[in-house]
Amino acid sequence: MLTDREIAADLEKLKAAAGELLAADSPFAITTTMIGGQEYRVFSKAPANLGEWYEFGMAAADDTFLVYLDERFSFAETITMARRLARALREKYQVRKGDRVAICARNSPEWCLAYMATTMIGAIAAPLNSWSTARELEYMVVDSGSRLIFVDSPRLKLLGDKAGKLAVVTIKPEAAGDLPEVYSLLAAREPLSDAELRDCGVAADDDATLMYTSGSTGNPKGVLSSHRAVINALFTWAFVRRVNERVYPELVEEDPPWQPAILANVPLFHVTGSHAQFLISFLAPQRKFVMMYKWDPEVALDLIERERISFFHGVPTMTWEIMQSPRFAGADLGSLRAVQSGGAPRPPEHLGLMLEKFPPAAIPGLGYGLTETNAIGAVISYRFYAARPHSTGRPTPPVTDLRIVDEAGRELGAGEIGEICIKGPTVMKGYWRQPEATAEVLRDGWFRTGDIGKLDPLGFLVILDRAKDIVIRGGENIACMEVEYAISEHPAVNEVSVYGIPDDRLGEVPAASIMLKPGRQLDTEELATFLSERLAAFKIPRKISCQYEQLPRTGTGKIAKRQLRQRACQEN
């Protein structure tokens, strides 16, 4: 494990490598520009819009790109189909720049084509949560003001007669009936030419995406982002990778035996799926994008072997679940070069298990970002991750700034706990049609995340909790994540979620839902004894609920803490 002195030395090497990559003649050169009245650093040589971004895929035109069940399309075939669909949107449906086009379906090639075609012509892609209830789906369709929706059969049934109020294109023929279906729109249509795409006049700061937050409280909010915001996020990840490869040449795989490939194991309506998995695959090294209909660890292991997956990337629970699979020990994981996660914290104990179980070439990593920042915030991997297992990394260079502030907005120093704020060109324009909600979180270009954390002396971010999820016990703040980490060290515990439940005297007290390992038992008294050497007494859960089944998940694979809290409150 690296010492702090060794970490500091490595950081200096990375800083020097970053400086070389930022030279004026580099593809990653940066400049400053004004966006919404604020000055930002931006990548000066990045494509102006997503239509130009997709053309990066033509560098690997004949290589396989989209893979779904028996369907396989090359980069060239995918881009051509998207341009044909873009013509259908313009000519058949009269979709124009700024119009919203909703996409509500499980992962599929058609989902990707709909997203590409929409953004190519300057319309706004509005991916809707395919796990939504009928009420939530109706709300998002109405709120977005979409004039067209791409939808699969289950979601079409949920929409019911609401679908009659807007144009509908179905995904997969069985959903169509007498409605148009994606591939039928491609027949006998020429792809839009380069000149026709230029005539659409899509500029960097034009609206590109409208992605809805999970809606843990109230209705979901639409997060509006520009083409520049999305593309600067993608360039940021590419920049970080190039810097790491300059400092650590062992990360570069010379003459790889298989095409780079990523497993699309999270929903595309989630920023992790759409950005960190799908869109980044267009940029060198162009990746094969292997889609799963829904998450299943056994299917995932099969696809890793069969498609020679090199990048496994999803929420941390997915990594844990494939490690727990009885097939894991016998699976051929030799193609893996990275096992990365985002969207939720990973208990440090999981990292130790990963380092033990995965091949040495499968570098672990963790990222922190939000829909509002287009998934940009902080990132950690390789040698740093093992040395800082409780951290989610350093702020992602070179166009993003991150700071910790107190309630008054005053910037805090190293080790001080406060709210995490992020500034950069990847931050959203604002919440769709909600200026007051936007003003609450966007101040002088800084996005107030609502997450509580601190920066250590070397600049590594440690996230302690969501501000709204902190348990306030008699005036004492308890970070749920800290308690979860401590409980996860108990040998009987498989996974855990901590939250607050009401208490007449103290306001609220911590409680926990625990998934036990097979054959193990645990009660509140035994856990309290175990935690007494790890946590202050006031942080120890007053009540625990144990089960052998996996804790419930949200549509994006995270533990459904809100559901667990509601259940515990009903039982309390």
N, C-alpha and C positions, 0 to 999 in steps of 0.2 A: 504494500500500500504506500502511496506517495506521502511524503511529509509535506508540511506547509511550505518549506523552503523549496522542495522539488516542484511543488505546484506553481509557486511564484516564478521559478525559472522557466517552466513550460509555458506559462502565460506570456512571458516576455518573448519567447520564440513564436508563439501564435500571433502576438501583436506585430512582430516584424514581418511575418508571412502575410498578414492581412494588409499591411502597408504596401507590400509589393503588388498585391492583387488590386489595390485601389489606384494604381498608376493611371495616368490619363489615357494611355493606349490599351488599357485592360478592358475586357468585356464587363468588368465589375466596377468601372469608374463611377464615381458619384459626383453630384453637384447639389446645389441648393435651389429650391423653388418655393413659391408661395402657393399654399393650398388653403382655401377658406380663410384667408387673412393671417395665416400662420406660416412661418418658414420651416421647411423640412429638408433633410438630406434625402435624396432619391438616387436610384441607379439611372445614370444619364443615358446608357445604351440599351436599356430594357425596351422590349416592344411597346408600342403605344397602346395596344389593345389586345384582347384575348384572341381575336381572329388572327393577328400576327403571331401570337404565342403558339397556336396550334401548328403553324408552319415549321416550327422546330422539329416536329415529328418526321418531316420529309427527309431529314438527314439519315433516317433509318426506314425509308419508305416501304421496303419489302419485308421488313421484320414484323413478326406478329405483335399486335398491340392488344386489342380487346379479345378476351377469352371468357366465354360463359357457357357452361355445359358443353354442347357440341358445336357451338358457334365460335368461329375464329376469324378475325379481321386484321389485316395489316394496317400500319399507320396510313399508308396511301389510300387504302379502301375506306378507312374510317373518315379521313378528312374529305374525301370525295362524297361520301354519303351525307356528311354533315352539310356540305355546300349544297347538295341537292335538297336537303330538308330546309335549309335556309331559303332557297328559292320558293319552296312551297309555302313557307311562313309569309313571305312577302307577297306572293302572287295569289295564293288561294285564300289566305286569311287576313291579308292586308296589315300584317304586323309591322310596325314602324319603330323607329328609334324611341326609346323611353317607355314603350308598351311593356307590361308585365306578362310573362309567360310562366305559368305554374307547372311544376313537375312533381307528381306525387305517385311514387311507385317504388317497389323493391329494386335493388341493384340489377341492371341489365345493360346491354349495349345500347338499347333504345334510350335509356336514361341519359347516357353520355352523349348520344347524337342530339337529343333535344337541348341539352345544356349548351353544346357547342354551336348549334345552328342559331339558337336564341342570341347568344352573346356575339356571334359573328356580325350580326346585322344591327347591333346597337340596342336591341331590346334587353329587358332586364330578366334574368333567370331567377325564378322564385321557387327554390326547392322546398317542398313541404314535407313535414315529418310523416312518413308513411305509417307510423305507429299511432297516429292521432285517432281520437274518437271522432264520431260523425260531427259532433258539435264543434270540436277544435278545428277539424278540417274545413267546415263551413266558414268558421270565423276567419281563417287564414286566406281562403279564397276571396271572401268579401273584402277583407282588410287590404289585401294586396291590389285589389282592383284588376285582377288578371282578366284578359280577354280570351285566353286560350289555356287549356290545361292538357298536359300529357299525363295519362292516368292508366293504371292497370286495373284488372277486373275487381279485386277486393275493394279498392278505393273507389271505384266507380259505383259499386253497390252502396258504399257508405254515403256518397254524395247524393244518391237518389235523384229526386227531381231538381235539386240544386244544380246538377250538371247541365240541365236544359237552359240555364241562364248564360252560358258561355260556350264557346267552341270547344269541342272535345276531340282529342286524338288519343287512341288507345294504344297501349303497350302490350304486345303479344296478341296474336290473332284471335285466341279464344275469348278475348275481352271485347272484340270489335262489334259483333252483330252487324248492324247496318251503319255503324260509325266508322270513320276513316281510321286506318291503322298506320303506324310509322312507316313500315317498309312499302306499303301501298302508295304512300305519298312520294316515294323516291322514283317509282317507275315512270319512264318516259320523260323525266325532268333532267335538264342539263344542270350541272353544278354551277353555282355562281362563279363568275370569272374574277380574277384579281381586280380588274377595273371596276366591276360592279361592287365588290366589297369595299374598295376605296371610296366609291361614291356614297356609301352608307355614312361616311364621315364620322367614324367612331373615334373620339378623342380620349386621351389618358384619364381625364377627370370626369368622363361621362359615367353615369350609373351602370353597373354591370350585374350585381347580384343583390337579391333580397332574401336573406336567410333568417329563419325564425328561431329565436331562442327557445329553450325547453319549456318555458312557462311554468317554472316551479311555484310561482305565485301569480295568480291572475292569468289573464290571457297572454299568449306568447307575443313577444315584440319582434317586429321585422327589423333586421339589421341591414342597412343600405350601405353598400360598398362600391367604390369605383373600380374601373379597370386597373388604374395605377396601384390601388391598394392591394388587389389580388396579386398582380404581377410582381410587385416589390416583395411580397411575402415569399413567392416562389424563388425569386432571385436571392433572397436572404438565405434560404436553406441551401441553395446551390453554392453560395459564397462560403458558408460555414463548412460545407463538405470539402471544397477546394483548399481552404486554409488548413484543415486537419490533415489532408493528404500531403500537403507540402511539409508539414512538421513531422508527420508520422507516415513515412513511405510504406510501412508494412500494411497500411490500410488499403493500398492500391493493389488490386488483383490484376496481375499481368496475364494477358491472353486468357481470360476466363473461359472455361469449357462450355458454359451455358449463357444464353442471353439473359441480361439482368431482368428480374421479374419481381413484382410485388403482389402480395395477396390482398385483394380488396375485401377485407373482413369486417368493415364497419359500414353503416349506411352512407350512401352518397349525399344524402341531405344534411349530413354532419360535416362541418368544416374540415375535420380530419380526413374524411373520405373524399370529399370533392377537391381539396387543395393538396394535402400532404400525401395523398395516394394517387388520385386521378391526374390532376393538372401537372404535377411535378414530373409525371412519367413522359411528357413530351420533350423534356430537356435532356441533353446528353448527360450520362448514358441513358438513352431512351429505354424505358422499361416495358416489358410485357405486363399487362394489367389484368390479373386473373380474378374474376368476380365470384363471390359467394352469394347465393340467394338469401341465406341467413346464416348466422354464426352457428357453427357446430365444430367442436374441437377435433372430432374424429375425421370429419370431412376436411378440415384444415390440414391435418397431418397428411392425409391422402394427397391433397393438392400440392403441398410442399414437396413431396416426393415426386409426383407425376410431372408437375410443371417446373420443377427445379427452381423453387422460389428462393430468391436471394435476400429480399427485404420482407421481414415480418413486422408489421406495424399496426397497433391497435390499442385499445384501452388495456391497462395492466391486468385486469381479470382474465383477459384472453390468453396472455402468456401463462398465467398461473394454471388455467384450465387445460391447456395442452400439456403442460408439465405433469399434471395429475392424471392424464389419460393412461390407461393400461397399455396403449400402443406406443407411447412415447419412447420407451427404452429401445424398442426394436425398429423405430422409424429411421429412415435415411435422411438426415438433416445436413448432409455435407455441402449442399448448395448455399446454405444460409450465410450471409455476410453481416447482417445487422438484425437485432431484435429490439425494436424501439417501441415506445409507448407515449401516449398523450391523452388528454381529456380527463385524467383523474390521477391522484397520487399513487405511487407504488410503495408498499411497505418495504423498508430496507431488507427485511428477511427474505422477501421474494428475490431481491437482487442476488443474495448469497446462493440461493437455490439455482438461479439462472446461470451464474458463473460455474456452478458445479455440474449442471446437467447439459447445457448447450455446448456445441463444438466451440473451441477457442476462437475460431474465425468469426463467430456470430457475435459481433460487438453489441453490448447492451447500451441502450440510451433512453432518455426521457425528455419530453418537451412540455413546456407550459405556454399556453396561449388561450385565447377566447374567440368566440365567433366575432365579437366586436373588434378584434385585432387581426382578423384573418389568420388566427392560430399562431401569431408571433408573440413572443414574450421572453422566454429563456429556454436554454437547451443544455443538456449535459450528456456526455457519452465517454466511452473508452476509459482511459486511465483515471480521469477525474471522477467518474461515476462511482467507482469502487472506493475512492478516497473520500467522497462526499455523498454517501448513500441517502442522507436525509434531505439533500438539496435537489432542486430541479434545474440547477445550472446557473450560468451567467447570462445577462441580457444578450440577446442575439444581435451581433454586429452585422453591418456597419451603419444601418439607418434607423435603428431603434434605440430609444432611451428608456430607462426604467428607474424609478425612485420610490422610496418609502416615505409616506407623509403621515402627520398626525391629523386629528379631527379638524384642525384649523388650516390644513393644507401646508404646514411647515415641513420642509424636507428634513428627514431624520438621518442620523449617522449610523455607522456600522453597529449591528447588534441591537438597535432600537426597533421595537415592534410597532408597525402601523399598517396603513392601507397601501397596497401595491398600485402604482400608477404607471401607465405606459404611454409613450409619445412616439409617433413615427408615421410615415406615409401609408402604413398598412392599417391604421385605425379607421374604423367606419366613418362614413359621413354623418350618420346619426340614426336614431330609431325612426322608422317609417311613420310619418304623420304624427309624431309624438314629440313636439319641440320641448315641452316641459321635461319629459323623461330624458331627452338628449342633454338638456342643460344641466341636469343633475349629475351626469357622469362625464361630460366633456367640458373641460375648463382650460382655456388658453392652450388648446391642443393636446392636453393631457387627458387620458381616459382613466377614470377611477374605477378599478376593477371590482371593488367590493371584497377582494381577497386580502387576508391579513398575513403579513410575513415580515421578514427581516433580511438584510444583506450582511453576510459575514465580512470580516476584514479583507478578504481576497475577492469580494464582489459576488460570491455565490448566493443565490436566492434560496431562502428556506420559507416555504409556504406553511403557515400554521393552520389556517382555516378560512372558510367563507365568513365574512363579517356577520351575515345573518344567521349562521349556524353555530356561532360560538354560544356555549352554555354559560349563562350568567347566574351563578349560584350565590345568592346573598351578596351581590356586588363583586364577586370574584369571577374573572373571566377564565373559562376553561376551553382550550383549543381541542376540539374533538379529535383531530388528527393525532395529537400527542398521545391521547388516551388509547386510540386505536392501535398505534404502534406498540404501546406497552402490552396491551391485551394480546396482540398477535404473537408475542413471544412465548405465550403459554403453550406447552406441548399438546394440549387438547384442542387448540383452536385452529380451524382452517381459514376462516375469514370473519371479519367483524365490522360492524358499523355502530358508531356512537352518536348520540343526539340528546337533546334536552326534553324532559317531560315536566309538566307543571307540578309545583309543590306549594302548599298553602303557606308555609313559613319562609321558604327561601326563594320563592318565585319560580325557580326551576332547578332540577338536579340532573346530572348525567345518567343516562341509561344506555344499554348496549344490546344489540341483537347479534348472536354468535352462531356461526355454522361450525359444529364440532366434527372432529375427525371420526371415522367409523369406530364404534365400540367405546368411545371415550365419553366421560361425563364431567360436568362442571356445575357448581352452584355458586350463588352470590358470595357466600362466606369464604369458600376456597379461593375464588378469584380475588377477593379483597385481600386475603393474606398474601397471595402471590404479588399483587400490585403494591403492597405496602412499602416495599423496598424500591419501587420504581416511580411512584407518583406521590404527590402530596395527598393527604387524606381527603381533602375536599374534592379532588379530581376523580376519586374512585366511584364507579357507577353504583347508584343506589339500587338499581334493578337490572337484571339481565334476563334475556329470553334466548333459549338455546334450541337448536334444531339440527338435524342431520342433512337436510336438503339445502341446496345453495340459496343464499339470500336473494330476494327478488331483484330484477334488473330493470332499468329503463330501456327505451328503444335503442340507445346508443351503447348499451352494455355496462353502464355504471350501476352500482348498487342503488336501489330505489330508497334512499334515506327518508324521503318524505313519507312514503308508504309505511315504512317501519315505524316511524315516529307516530303516525296516526293510529296504527295498530296498538302500540304500547300505551298511548293515551287512553284508548278505549278500554284497555285491560286494567289500567291503573286504578 
